[in-house]
Amino acid sequence: MKIYSAPLQGFTEAVWRNVHSEVFGGIDGYFTPFLRYEHGEIRSKDIRDVEHKNNTVENLVPQVIAATPEEMRPLLSLIKNEGYKRVDINMGCSFPLQARKRHGAGILPYPDMVSALLEEVKQHDDLLFSIKMRLGWQDKSEWQDLMPAINDAPLCHVTMHPRLGVEQYKKPVDIDAFAEFYEACNHPVVYNGDLLTLQDIQRIEKLFPNLDGIMLGRGLLANPALAAEYANGAELTAKERAALVRRMHEKLYDVMVQRLQGNTQFLSKLKPYWEYLLPDMPKRDKKAILKATTIEKYMHAVSESLANY
């Protein structure tokens, strides 16, 4: 199966993708956090994240979020101008602020709006499109009303995260509902959701042998070696994983310390990774990292924690 890196706002941005690809690899496609069109413009932060000059990975797929074709068109223009040939449409974001605008999973209860976006897709035959979606916003049968438009659209694959938008990440994934979607979808299907270990990936692969691929999100943040472990068919030892995490962290530090000013900016950017990274790390070590108040204390805590891992 293909292995994709999921788009996660605030985490899987260009710096992380570049370093992850260099240190760990194993990813067939990195998907960017979504580009959005707001207040008559595209956010400059989003533009920087997809500009080729800021990206060293070759297998990068920009993602867009929109409720209407009018919102999506300027995003597609940017993507084309940067020379990309693929784009992913976000129909799975569960954050209420976006969903209230009928963005992400908030669009799923509105088949006519989904159809309009997918009709727009047909006007851009110079791009390959995919979509990432959930079962619905508040009813797990909502996807069924969307299938005629989805199956009719020229899509290279559909990624399904089998939860509802209102559930965010709080309830277990619904494998039975995913199986129904898997059978009904005429396009290659990619599975996303709660893949935290090599055994999780292998279990999904066994259940759905014709999957086009899987997409790793929080599991890849927790264990950046997860895709490589799948490619090699074996888990790394704790020491091997710690050594690679140390190398990745050093490279992140080298970039971040030049871009971010002072303790507050630097720590507010790097500390959040440790909310996911190496969840089996002793709590006292993780706590020391998260409580560090200066760059020096933070780096010392990281070094000591990885040495003890």
N, C-alpha and C positions, 0 to 999 in steps of 0.2 A: 504494500500500500504506500501511497504518497504520505508524507508527514508534513503538515503545515503548522506554522506558528500563528496563533490567533492574535487578533488586534486587541490590545488592552490599553485603554486610555491612561496616560501617565506612566506607563511602564515600558511597552514595547516600541519605543520611539527609536529614531535613527541610531543614536549612540549605542543603545542596548543591542539592536539588531546587528550592527557592524561588529561589535565585540563578540557577541554570541556566535556569529557565523565564523569568525576567525578562531575562536578558542574551542568551541564544541561542535558546530556543524550538525549534519544529519537532517537538515531542513530542506524540503523541496520548494517551499515558498513562504516568504515572510509577508504577512498582511499588515498594512499600516493601520494605526488608529484612524477612525473615520475623519475624512475631510468634510467640513460643513460650510454652508453658505448662509451667512447671517448679516442682517442689517445692510444688505446690498453689497457684501463683499465676502471673500474667503479669508479666514483668519490667517494672519501672517505666520503664526506658529505652525499651522497646518501646511502652508506652502513650503516652509523651510524643511519640514519633515519628509516631503516627497521629492525635493529638488535633488537631482542626480549628484550635484557637487557635495551633498551631505551624506550620500549613501555609497557604501562600498559593496553591498550585497547585489548580486546580479538577478536573483530570483525574487524581486520585490513586486508586490501587488498592492496598488493603492486601493483604499476602501472609501466609499462615499456614503453619506447619509442624507436623505431628502424625502420630502413628502409629496413633491410634485415634479413633473418634468422641468418646469421653469427653475426650480431650485437646483436640479441635477445638472443642467446644461453647462453652466459656468465651471462646475467641478470637472466635468468631462473635458472641457476645453483646456483646462490647466493640465490635466493628465496627458492629453494628446500633445500639448506643447512641450511637455517634458520627455516625450518620446516613448511613453509606456504603451503597451499593446493589450494589457489586461486591466480589468477593474472589477471590484467586488462591491455589491450593494448591501448595505447594512439594514436588515429587517429583523434584527435580534436584540439590539440594545435595550436594556430593561430599566435604565435610569429614568425616573419619573419626569425630570425636567425635559428630556428629549421625547419621551412617550407622549406627553401632553401636546406636543407639536405634531403628533402623528408621525414622528420619526422612529426609526428602529422598530422594535416590537409593537410600538403604538400604532403602526399602520396596518397590522395584521387583521383587525376586525373590519377593515374597509376594502373589500375586494375590488371595488371600482378604482380606488387610488392605487392599489398594487398593480392592477391591469394597466393603468395609465403609465406608470413607471416602466413596466415591461414592454409596452408598446414603443416607448421612447428608445429602449434598448435596440429595437429593430432598425432604428434610424442611424445607427453607428456601426456599420459593418466593418469598420477599421479597428474595432476593439473586440476582445473576447470578454464576455461578462460571466460572473457568477453571483450568487446571492448567499447570504448567511442569515438564517432565520431561526425562530423558535416555533413551537407548536401553535402558539396563539398568544394573545395578550392575557385574557382571563378565562378562556375556554379552550381545552385541548383539541377540540374539533375544528377550530377556526381555519387551520391549514387546508382542510378539505375543500372549502369554498374557493381557495386560491389555486387549486391544482390545475384547472383548465388553462388559466393564464400562465402559470409556471411551466407546464408541459408544452405550451405553444411557443414559449420564448426561446430564443437561441442562446442557451446557457451552456457553459462548459462543465459546470457542476453546481450542486446545491449543498450547502453545509447546513445541517440540522442540529441544533442544540435542543434536546427534547425536554424542555421545561416551558412553563408559561412566563410571560413577561412579569406579571405581578409576583411571581415566586422569586424573582431574581436568582439567587443561588441557594435559597433556604431549604428547598425540598429535594428529595432524590430525583435523579433523572428518570424519565418514564420510558423504559426500554420497549415496552409493548407498543406504546404510541409511536416510537421511532420505527419499529418494525412495520407498522401500517404505512407510515410515510415512505419508508424504504421500498415497499412493494408498489406504491402508487406513483412514485416519481419516475418519469421517463428519462431523466438526466442522471449522469453519474452522481452518487451521493457521498458526501463526506460527513463523518460523525464527529461531534464536538460535545464535551461535557464530562467532568469528573474522571478524567484520565490522569491518574496521579502516579502510577507505577507501570513498569514493563508488563506486569501481569494484567493490569487493567486493559492495556492496549491489546494484548494477545487474546483476552477474553472477548472483546468486541470483534476482533478479526475472525475469531472462530464462529461467533454468532452470525456475522454478516460477511461471508467470504467474498462477496462481490462488491464490497465497498471500494470506492475509488480512492479513499484515503481517510485519514483522521486529522483533526486539528487540535493542537495542544495549547491550552491557555495557562491557567493557574498552575497546572502540573509542571509546565516547562519553567515557570518562574521559581517553583519550589525546587525542582531538580533540573538545572539547565542541561544535564547530560541525557535526559530522557529520550530524546529523538535518536541520539547516537547509540544509546543502549538498545533501542529497538533495531537499528540498522545492524548492530553487531550480535544481536540475539542473546545478550548477557548484561547483567548489571555491573556497574563499577563497584569497587570496594569503597568504603567510607574515605579511606586515605586518598585514593585516586580521585574521587569526586571533590574532596576538599582542596587538593592541589590545583585542580582545574578552576574551581570557584575562586581560589586565591588569585590565579592568573587573570581571570576575567575581571575580578574586582580591581586589581591593580591597573588594568587597562581603562576601566571605567573611571577610576580616580584620576588617571593622567589626563583624560579629556575633561572631566567635570571641574577639576581644580583650576583649569585655565578659563573655563566659561562662567563659572559661578563665583560671585563675590561674597566673601565672608562666611562665617560659620553657619548662619541661618540658612542662606540659599543652598549651600552645599549639603548640609545635613537634611534639609527638607526634601532634597531630591534623592539622596542615596538611602536614607533610613527606611523609607517605605518598602524597598525591595526585600528587606529582612523580615517583613511581616509574612512573606511567603517563603523566602529562601531557606533551604535546609530546615524543614519543620521538625526534624528529629534532633536538632541541636539542643544540648542541655539548656533549660530555661534560664539558668543564671547567666549563661554566656550570651544568649539572645537578649536578655534584659540589659546587660552591660552595653551592648551595641546600641540599643534603642534609647538608653538614658544618657548617652554621651552628649556633652554640651559644647565640645570644641572638635575641630577636625582632628587634632592630635589625639585626643582621648578616643575618638571614634575609630581611628585607624589602629590604635593600640588594641582596642577591644576586639576589632575584627581579626587582627593578627593572632591574638591569644586564643580567640574562640575557634578559629580554623586549625590552630595547632592542637587544640584539645579534642577536635571532632573525631 
